[in-house]
């Protein structure tokens, strides 16, 4: 386990800010960015093909992106 308060979420914050500014861009984002948004917003239907299974999506993200997405979600969402 790791302390989420020590994780730098600036990459995820940037992706979320871009999405919040223009929600139409979600499908234009990279696969990694789309997966991050799906996890941050708890929207599994946003997972892009062929990463529609959450475990496959997590595997693609890797450790750093996964930690950032989890930390951002825990800190920023109700």
Backbone as CSV, one residue per row, in Angstrom:
resi,resn,N_x,N_y,N_z,CA_x,CA_y,CA_z,C_x,C_y,C_z
1,UNK,0.848,-1.174,0.000,0.000,0.000,0.000,0.891,1.234,0.000
2,UNK,0.387,2.329,-0.488,1.149,3.569,-0.540,0.275,4.709,-0.046
3,UNK,0.906,5.768,0.352,0.202,6.943,0.857,-0.223,7.804,-0.332
4,UNK,-1.518,7.902,-0.586,-1.983,8.649,-1.756,-1.658,10.133,-1.677
5,UNK,-1.461,10.643,-0.478,-1.159,12.067,-0.357,0.240,12.404,-0.882
6,UNK,1.067,11.399,-1.099,2.413,11.647,-1.621,2.499,11.468,-3.135
7,UNK,1.398,11.089,-3.775,1.396,10.845,-5.215,1.123,12.148,-5.958
8,UNK,1.975,12.445,-6.933,1.790,13.629,-7.773,0.723,13.317,-8.816
9,UNK,-0.408,14.005,-8.729,-1.537,13.766,-9.629,-1.626,14.807,-10.736
10,UNK,-0.552,15.513,-11.005,-0.620,16.619,-11.968,-0.999,16.148,-13.371
11,UNK,-0.528,14.964,-13.782,-0.896,14.460,-15.113,-2.394,14.184,-15.196
12,UNK,-2.932,13.552,-14.167,-4.370,13.260,-14.147,-5.166,14.568,-14.051
13,UNK,-4.710,15.499,-13.258,-5.393,16.796,-13.140,-5.460,17.497,-14.497
14,UNK,-4.380,17.406,-15.259,-4.340,18.018,-16.590,-5.371,17.371,-17.510
15,UNK,-5.460,16.051,-17.485,-6.427,15.337,-18.329,-7.854,15.698,-17.925
16,UNK,-8.123,15.705,-16.637,-9.467,16.038,-16.146,-9.821,17.476,-16.518
17,UNK,-8.890,18.388,-16.388,-9.140,19.795,-16.750,-9.460,19.935,-18.228
18,UNK,-8.717,19.226,-19.072,-8.998,19.268,-20.517,-10.396,18.740,-20.803
19,UNK,-10.757,17.638,-20.140,-12.074,17.049,-20.338,-13.172,17.976,-19.829
20,UNK,-12.980,18.552,-18.662,-13.988,19.451,-18.092,-14.189,20.696,-18.969
21,UNK,-13.138,21.150,-19.625,-13.236,22.323,-20.501,-13.993,22.002,-21.792
22,UNK,-13.913,20.760,-22.240,-14.577,20.363,-23.486,-14.861,18.864,-23.442
23,UNK,-16.043,18.511,-22.994,-16.395,17.104,-22.804,-16.421,16.318,-24.122
24,UNK,-16.487,17.018,-25.240,-16.514,16.337,-26.537,-15.171,15.710,-26.901
25,UNK,-14.105,16.082,-26.216,-12.780,15.589,-26.593,-12.470,14.196,-26.064
26,UNK,-13.333,13.655,-25.217,-13.010,12.379,-24.566,-12.564,11.308,-25.560
27,UNK,-13.267,11.127,-26.635,-12.922,10.087,-27.620,-11.695,10.451,-28.450
28,UNK,-11.271,11.703,-28.399,-10.090,12.135,-29.143,-8.808,11.986,-28.321
29,UNK,-8.952,11.698,-27.043,-7.798,11.545,-26.166,-7.099,10.218,-26.444
30,UNK,-5.876,10.102,-25.958,-5.146,8.842,-26.108,-5.869,7.740,-25.338
31,UNK,-5.520,6.511,-25.646,-6.120,5.378,-24.950,-5.875,5.474,-23.448
32,UNK,-4.658,5.806,-23.079,-4.327,5.944,-21.657,-5.174,7.022,-21.011
33,UNK,-5.311,8.153,-21.662,-6.108,9.257,-21.101,-7.576,8.874,-20.969
34,UNK,-8.102,8.133,-21.932,-9.496,7.683,-21.845,-9.692,6.729,-20.673
35,UNK,-8.725,5.858,-20.457,-8.816,4.919,-19.333,-8.747,5.662,-18.009
36,UNK,-7.844,6.622,-17.920,-7.736,7.426,-16.695,-9.076,8.099,-16.394
37,UNK,-9.687,8.718,-17.381,-10.989,9.376,-17.168,-12.048,8.367,-16.733
38,UNK,-12.054,7.195,-17.344,-13.044,6.173,-16.983,-12.927,5.805,-15.509
39,UNK,-11.703,5.663,-15.024,-11.508,5.319,-13.614,-11.807,6.494,-12.690
40,UNK,-11.356,7.676,-13.045,-11.580,8.850,-12.194,-13.069,9.128,-12.033
41,UNK,-13.807,8.999,-13.123,-15.248,9.287,-13.085,-16.093,8.040,-12.806
42,UNK,-15.455,6.909,-12.542,-16.174,5.646,-12.280,-17.172,5.336,-13.392
43,UNK,-16.699,5.424,-14.620,-17.528,5.176,-15.802,-16.921,4.045,-16.626
44,UNK,-17.181,2.798,-16.242,-16.577,1.686,-16.977,-16.973,1.637,-18.450
45,UNK,-18.096,2.212,-18.807,-18.502,2.219,-20.217,-17.610,3.130,-21.055
46,UNK,-16.802,3.955,-20.421,-15.868,4.830,-21.138,-14.574,4.115,-21.506
47,UNK,-14.352,2.918,-20.986,-13.125,2.195,-21.304,-13.107,1.874,-22.797
48,UNK,-12.019,2.251,-23.484,-11.958,2.041,-24.933,-11.648,0.592,-25.296
49,UNK,-12.066,0.193,-26.473,-11.718,-1.127,-27.009,-10.217,-1.170,-27.236
50,UNK,-9.552,-2.232,-27.009,-9.994,-3.517,-26.478,-9.802,-3.613,-24.965
51,UNK,-9.827,-2.492,-24.281,-9.555,-2.447,-22.838,-10.828,-2.278,-22.009
52,UNK,-11.912,-2.897,-22.448,-13.195,-2.729,-21.765,-13.276,-3.487,-20.441
53,UNK,-12.383,-4.421,-20.222,-12.334,-5.091,-18.920,-11.398,-4.274,-18.023
54,UNK,-11.852,-3.922,-16.817,-11.042,-3.073,-15.937,-9.632,-3.594,-15.674
55,UNK,-9.459,-4.899,-15.531,-8.119,-5.437,-15.272,-7.199,-5.256,-16.477
56,UNK,-7.728,-5.430,-17.658,-6.931,-5.197,-18.863,-6.542,-3.721,-18.952
57,UNK,-7.483,-2.850,-18.610,-7.207,-1.414,-18.638,-6.140,-1.040,-17.608
58,UNK,-6.234,-1.592,-16.405,-5.228,-1.334,-15.380,-3.849,-1.820,-15.815
59,UNK,-3.813,-2.972,-16.453,-2.548,-3.517,-16.927,-1.898,-2.560,-17.933
60,UNK,-2.712,-2.004,-18.818,-2.180,-1.053,-19.796,-1.654,0.205,-19.113
61,UNK,-2.376,0.699,-18.117,-1.960,1.927,-17.447,-0.596,1.795,-16.784
62,UNK,-0.361,0.677,-16.172,0.887,0.517,-15.442,0.795,1.150,-14.059
63,UNK,1.844,0.984,-13.289,1.829,1.374,-11.886,1.690,2.881,-11.671
64,UNK,2.453,3.696,-12.388,2.430,5.136,-12.159,1.066,5.755,-12.467
65,UNK,0.525,5.474,-13.651,-0.784,6.027,-14.008,-1.871,5.511,-13.075
66,UNK,-1.798,4.239,-12.711,-2.805,3.670,-11.813,-2.777,4.360,-10.459
67,UNK,-1.584,4.561,-9.912,-1.469,5.271,-8.633,-2.031,6.684,-8.740
68,UNK,-1.710,7.375,-9.830,-2.214,8.738,-10.003,-3.739,8.758,-10.090
69,UNK,-4.307,7.853,-10.868,-5.765,7.818,-11.027,-6.456,7.514,-9.702
70,UNK,-5.922,6.564,-8.956,-6.508,6.212,-7.654,-6.385,7.384,-6.688
71,UNK,-5.205,7.969,-6.591,-4.992,9.086,-5.675,-5.896,10.262,-6.035
72,UNK,-5.999,10.586,-7.311,-6.864,11.690,-7.738,-8.312,11.379,-7.380
73,UNK,-8.753,10.188,-7.687,-10.140,9.809,-7.396,-10.437,9.902,-5.905
74,UNK,-9.534,9.403,-5.079,-9.761,9.422,-3.632,-9.739,10.847,-3.056
75,UNK,-8.929,11.715,-3.636,-8.808,13.078,-3.115,-9.869,14.029,-3.658
76,UNK,-10.306,13.818,-4.897,-11.143,14.812,-5.567,-12.612,14.459,-5.719
77,UNK,-12.967,13.199,-5.556,-14.362,12.826,-5.775,-15.030,12.468,-4.456
78,UNK,-16.326,12.749,-4.381,-17.060,12.447,-3.135,-17.228,10.970,-2.891
